[in-house]
């Protein structure tokens, strides 16, 4: 075969995800599937990025045909000073997970709020109390979502008490001491830490022992599908909610923001399930 017989794919639009580490992410699989399904000349890449390289990357976004970026740990807050504006959710959360262009300006959005609430829709009416484990960008999205949903008693805890106290004051919720978290009882327990994520943290859980008198256990980690945290919840008799549902919902919101198209949630969920071999 000669070079003239070969077909080369040259995307008109480039998208990707920044974070560190990125070995666990399934975002390229989902978004590239969506681009192919709708016949878009676009491609989505994985861009591992150390914090010190963030300014250089944002400069590249403004010069290259990069139409959208997913943002994950540890850049969700650090990226904000480099943007031209933010959505209301992003402003309230104080973190972004999505970059997009709007009228020539680089905007930040937080689709994690919508994604977090989606799997809770059928349970929210009975959730009056919640405890969030973690103090990062995912915890901020969970706090904003629970506040929007009108949950009355919300608490946060983390291994860094100063950071937990800052979040508690910022969102008007209670702070629980990390060492006393196992004494908490309530309706919804949320893991917003990276503990349990595929890799070196996969067998770790932020919860010590049995989950006594806790009705719902929600892990924002989606890979693996059944984390150590969720297994604890099942053993304790709690209803468990997988991070995969949040992940697919926020990804659909990103795809819609970038393209104006809305992929079927069942398709996205099946792709993730297949990738996780479940």
Secondary structure, 3 states (H helix, E strand, C coil): CCHHHCCCCCCCEEEEEEECCCCCCCHHHHHHHHHHHCCCCEEEEEEECCHHHHHHHHHHHCCCCEEEEEECCCCCCCCHHHCCEECHHHHHHCCCCEEEEECCEEEEECCHHHHHHHCCCCCHHHCCEEEEECCCHHHHHHHHHHHHHCCCEEEEECCCHHHHHHHHHHHCCEECCHHHHHHCCEEEEEECCCCCCCCCCCCCCCCCCCCCCEEEEEECCCCCCCCHHHHHHHHCCCEEECHHHHHHHHHHHHHHHHHCCCCCHHHHHHHHHHHCCC
